[in-house]
Amino acid sequence: MNTPYQIIVGLEVHVQLMTKTKLFCSCKTVFGAPPNSQVCPICLGMPGVLPVMNEQAFQLGLRAALALNCQIANFTKWDRKNYYYPDLPKNYQISQYDLPFSYEGYLDIDTSSGSRRIGIIRAHLEEDAGKSMHDESGRGGDSKVDLNRTGTPLLEIVSKPDIRSAEDAETYLRELRLLLREIGVSDCEMQEGSLRCDANVNIHILYSSDNGEEIAATPLVEIKNLNSIGSVGRAIQYEAERQYEAFQKDPKNYRFGKLLKTTAGWNEARGMTQVQRHKEEAADYRYFPDPDLVPVVVTAEQIEEVKRSLGELPSQQRTRLQAAPFSLSAYDAQVLTGQGRKMVAYFEEVAKISDPKSACNWLTNEVFASLKERSEEIDQFPIRAPQLGELINEMKQLGIKREKARDVYQKMLAENVDAKTAIDQLGYKPFDDNLLLDLIRKAIEGNRKAVLDYKKGNEKALDRVFGTVMRETKGMGRPDRIKQLLLEEVAKIEA
Amino acid sequence: MDIRDIRKVARLARLEMSEAELETMTRQLTSILNYVDQLQELDTSNVEPLAHPLPLQNVFRPDVPGESLSVEEALRNAPVRAGQFFAVPAVLDPADDLSH
């Protein structure tokens, strides 16, 4: 899009780690449990309790950080971030301040203008807060607090301000979600809050004034309450335009450096950001090391072990699918990889039996829709890879046309039979050359005039004969073969 | 430390203080900080920063669920409750929401 400004975005993403228990206590982290039923003295912040780190949470954090190409600190500690809010019972959040366990990574994304590398400043572990439900009546009634979520392990992933458009922000989030799901770190369900995103947005404007031309930057706005990947994109787009207008009104003062960062809430219903006033001073969280938790030291061997266990990451998968023997287009590779590792494994099996292009087409044209319709994952799908491969091969061999092949596929799916059985039961029989020649000769008999016209030079006249044969085969004859045989037969006829 | 620092720290800790109390605090905290400042006289250029007073590291707990409190127990200390929830006065100024 052509705008008089450049959007600059950095994303802060919180993902809930797939643990059974909380970060510092053994309360469960089941979504949707009755309010305040998954709490204990530790996550309620009672005096005198001792938090102990969940080993699995740390391991999952390590997996994510390594998949994001981060450096791993060999020494890391936990800090208290102090603030008051009703859903934070301890009045501090245990987080990581100056020594996060990982930093300096990147994530490559495929954008419409090619591959882009988005830097990761840091990824650190912290605990979640509880949930407040405010009185919506407007009469200022009490807020209700559910502390089930307090202490749930989160990984905060902070990107560099390397994102340059709303579309790229969405691509980054989709890629991050795919990656974290594939390596088993988080289910990344935005509706359940296991992936949350805040967007730091400002814009750079090429600005001409009496002092000449300059690049002017607007003050940072952090957008919160983004509940879907689509709303992240919409909010960024809206906020950039809003900042451009604000700058036009006051180009001298609406500047980065003159106003402090502020926050804005995204109102999905109204499609707009609601910006709070720019604060006079930066938030002061009075961080200090948490004396209850001891530091963690990670060895090079541990790092190597986790790296080995990651398996093939989506970006590596895309590269591999575009190379021989698959040689898929960038688009096809992206679509397949986006469906997860199981889908890619299924594809590879089908491709090995048949061919990669047909396998990919069948998956994207038919199987994806079937899975959606049946609410199934590929590993539950009744047509297994060898059967789909067989269907593709039979189709090619018998010259079965697309629509007929779809009937075979539907029958295989509905009746759980293999390709050969389905073709047989549908009465689609193969037409060998002898059968075809019979039909061709009959068709020539029945269309004498057309054949003579053809012989006189009217090329089109033969189409009629060809069509008759095709009809007789009920679409099951291979058109190229029929054409060839027909031409041979016609050539034998004296003009 | 001057009285503005004390005022700020008091606000961050949500402590309401009279002017007289703020003055006392300024005096006392300044004296405490000066006392601790004596440590600056030591040359620590060859000393590793200490992250924790105990010589311990890598203390973990397995990811195995345990018993939580019953809802009744969990809410026992709540000054006000609304059904199974803690009830708290609404936060009036959204700008005070430093958290999320």
Boltz contact constraints between the chains, C-beta under 6 A:
constraints:
  - contact:
      token1: [A, 19]
      token2: [B, 63]
      max_distance: 6.0
  - contact:
      token1: [A, 20]
      token2: [B, 63]
      max_distance: 6.0
  - contact:
      token1: [A, 20]
      token2: [B, 65]
      max_distance: 6.0
  - contact:
      token1: [A, 21]
      token2: [B, 63]
      max_distance: 6.0
  - contact:
      token1: [A, 21]
      token2: [B, 65]
      max_distance: 6.0
  - contact:
      token1: [A, 26]
      token2: [B, 65]
      max_distance: 6.0
  - contact:
      token1: [A, 26]
      token2: [B, 66]
      max_distance: 6.0
  - contact:
      token1: [A, 27]
      token2: [B, 68]
      max_distance: 6.0
  - contact:
      token1: [A, 28]
      token2: [B, 65]
      max_distance: 6.0
  - contact:
      token1: [A, 35]
      token2: [B, 84]
      max_distance: 6.0
  - contact:
      token1: [A, 35]
      token2: [B, 85]
      max_distance: 6.0
  - contact:
      token1: [A, 36]
      token2: [B, 71]
      max_distance: 6.0
  - contact:
      token1: [A, 36]
      token2: [B, 74]
      max_distance: 6.0
  - contact:
      token1: [A, 36]
      token2: [B, 84]
      max_distance: 6.0
  - contact:
      token1: [A, 37]
      token2: [B, 71]
      max_distance: 6.0
  - contact:
      token1: [A, 38]
      token2: [B, 68]
      max_distance: 6.0
  - contact:
      token1: [A, 39]
      token2: [B, 68]
      max_distance: 6.0
  - contact:
      token1: [A, 39]
      token2: [B, 69]
      max_distance: 6.0
  - contact:
      token1: [A, 39]
      token2: [B, 74]
      max_distance: 6.0
  - contact:
      token1: [A, 40]
      token2: [B, 68]
      max_distance: 6.0
  - contact:
      token1: [A, 40]
      token2: [B, 69]
      max_distance: 6.0
  - contact:
      token1: [A, 52]
      token2: [B, 61]
      max_distance: 6.0
  - contact:
      token1: [A, 53]
      token2: [B, 60]
      max_distance: 6.0
  - contact:
      token1: [A, 54]
      token2: [B, 61]
      max_distance: 6.0
  - contact:
      token1: [A, 54]
      token2: [B, 63]
      max_distance: 6.0
  - contact:
      token1: [A, 55]
      token2: [B, 60]
      max_distance: 6.0
  - contact:
      token1: [A, 56]
      token2: [B, 63]
      max_distance: 6.0
  - contact:
      token1: [A, 77]
      token2: [B, 51]
      max_distance: 6.0
  - contact:
      token1: [A, 83]
      token2: [B, 98]
      max_distance: 6.0
  - contact:
      token1: [A, 83]
      token2: [B, 99]
      max_distance: 6.0
  - contact:
      token1: [A, 84]
      token2: [B, 14]
      max_distance: 6.0
  - contact:
      token1: [A, 85]
      token2: [B, 99]
      max_distance: 6.0
  - contact:
      token1: [A, 86]
      token2: [B, 88]
      max_distance: 6.0
  - contact:
      token1: [A, 140]
      token2: [B, 90]
      max_distance: 6.0
  - contact:
      token1: [A, 142]
      token2: [B, 87]
      max_distance: 6.0
  - contact:
      token1: [A, 143]
      token2: [B, 88]
      max_distance: 6.0
  - contact:
      token1: [A, 143]
      token2: [B, 90]
      max_distance: 6.0
  - contact:
      token1: [A, 144]
      token2: [B, 82]
      max_distance: 6.0
  - contact:
      token1: [A, 144]
      token2: [B, 85]
      max_distance: 6.0
  - contact:
      token1: [A, 145]
      token2: [B, 85]
      max_distance: 6.0
  - contact:
      token1: [A, 145]
      token2: [B, 86]
      max_distance: 6.0
  - contact:
      token1: [A, 145]
      token2: [B, 88]
      max_distance: 6.0
  - contact:
      token1: [A, 146]
      token2: [B, 85]
      max_distance: 6.0
  - contact:
      token1: [A, 276]
      token2: [B, 95]
      max_distance: 6.0
  - contact:
      token1: [A, 283]
      token2: [B, 98]
      max_distance: 6.0
  - contact:
      token1: [A, 284]
      token2: [B, 12]
      max_distance: 6.0
  - contact:
      token1: [A, 289]
      token2: [B, 51]
      max_distance: 6.0
  - contact:
      token1: [A, 294]
      token2: [B, 52]
      max_distance: 6.0
  - contact:
      token1: [A, 294]
      token2: [B, 56]
      max_distance: 6.0
  - contact:
      token1: [A, 294]
      token2: [B, 57]
      max_distance: 6.0
  - contact:
      token1: [A, 294]
      token2: [B, 59]
      max_distance: 6.0
  - contact:
      token1: [A, 295]
      token2: [B, 51]
      max_distance: 6.0
  - contact:
      token1: [A, 295]
      token2: [B, 52]
      max_distance: 6.0
  - contact:
      token1: [A, 295]
      token2: [B, 57]
      max_distance: 6.0
  - contact:
      token1: [A, 296]
      token2: [B, 58]
      max_distance: 6.0
  - contact:
      token1: [A, 297]
      token2: [B, 57]
      max_distance: 6.0
